[in-house]
Amino acid sequence: GLCVVAGLVQHLARSSVCASLPGAETVPSMTGMLAGWAGGDTFLQLFRELRAARPELCDMPAALNGTAAAEALEAPDCTRLNLALAALVTVGSTLLITLLKPFTQSVECGSG
């Protein structure tokens, strides 16, 4: 839904009616940022839910296993899991952009 609204707002900002309004030139880049933030927040929530559902995916220092210190830790170290998931999202995004770019060459959005 957000992508459709962002596309409509972008189109209106580039139209001859709204283009003369102060600040209208920043709307297209701002809608892109909003879509990016929404995507980032979606993946952050996915990461949180994955860590909560599968805590064994995170690393617990071997020296602390079964000790009181392990229980005192608020959460195991999920740095490796976070890096792996971020790498997967980055590679997936790169592939998506690379595969979809040829299909956008003939799409005209506004006068630019």
C-alpha positions in Angstrom: 0.0 0.0 0.0 2.8 2.4 0.9 4.4 2.0 -2.5 1.2 2.9 -4.3 0.7 6.0 -2.2 4.4 7.0 -2.6 4.1 6.7 -6.4 0.9 8.8 -6.4 2.5 11.5 -4.2 5.6 11.4 -6.5 3.5 11.8 -9.6 1.5 14.7 -8.1 4.7 16.5 -6.9 6.1 16.3 -10.5 2.8 17.4 -12.1 2.6 20.9 -13.5 0.1 21.9 -10.8 2.3 21.0 -7.8 5.8 21.5 -9.3 5.6 25.2 -8.7 5.0 24.8 -5.0 8.0 25.5 -2.7 9.7 22.2 -1.7 8.0 20.1 -4.3 11.3 19.1 -5.8 12.3 17.2 -2.6 9.1 15.1 -2.5 10.3 12.3 -4.9 13.5 11.6 -2.9 11.6 11.8 0.4 9.0 9.3 -0.8 11.9 7.0 -1.7 13.4 7.4 1.8 10.0 6.7 3.4 9.7 3.4 1.4 13.2 2.5 2.4 12.6 3.1 6.1 9.4 1.1 5.9 11.3 -1.8 4.4 14.1 -1.5 6.9 11.6 -1.5 9.8 9.9 -4.6 8.3 13.2 -6.5 8.3 14.1 -5.3 11.8 10.8 -6.7 13.1 11.4 -9.9 11.2 14.8 -10.2 12.9 13.3 -9.6 16.4 10.6 -12.2 15.8 13.2 -14.7 14.6 15.5 -14.2 17.6 12.5 -14.5 20.0 11.3 -17.7 18.3 14.7 -19.3 17.8 17.1 -18.1 20.5 19.4 -21.1 19.8 20.4 -19.3 16.6 22.2 -16.8 18.7 25.7 -17.5 20.2 26.1 -18.0 23.9 29.8 -18.0 24.9 30.8 -21.6 25.5 32.5 -20.8 28.7 29.2 -19.5 30.1 26.9 -22.4 29.1 25.1 -23.7 32.2 26.5 -21.1 34.6 24.8 -18.4 36.6 26.5 -15.8 34.4 24.7 -17.2 31.4 21.4 -16.6 33.2 22.4 -13.1 34.2 22.9 -12.1 30.5 19.7 -10.4 29.2 20.1 -12.1 25.8 22.7 -14.2 24.0 25.0 -12.5 21.5 23.1 -12.3 18.1 25.8 -10.4 16.2 26.6 -13.3 13.8 22.9 -13.9 13.2 22.3 -10.1 12.6 25.2 -10.0 10.1 24.0 -13.1 8.3 20.5 -11.7 8.0 21.7 -8.3 6.9 23.9 -9.9 4.2 20.9 -12.0 3.0 18.7 -8.9 2.8 21.5 -7.0 1.0 22.1 -9.7 -1.6 18.3 -10.2 -2.1 17.8 -6.5 -2.6 20.7 -6.3 -5.1 19.3 -9.3 -7.1 15.8 -7.7 -7.1 17.1 -4.4 -8.3 19.3 -6.0 -10.9 16.5 -8.2 -12.2 13.9 -5.5 -12.3 15.9 -2.6 -13.7 15.6 -3.7 -17.4 11.8 -3.7 -17.0 11.8 -0.1 -15.8 13.6 1.4 -18.8 10.5 2.1 -20.8 8.4 3.3 -17.8 7.7 7.1 -17.9 7.0 8.6 -14.5 6.5 12.3 -14.9 8.5 14.7 -17.1 11.9 13.7 -15.8 
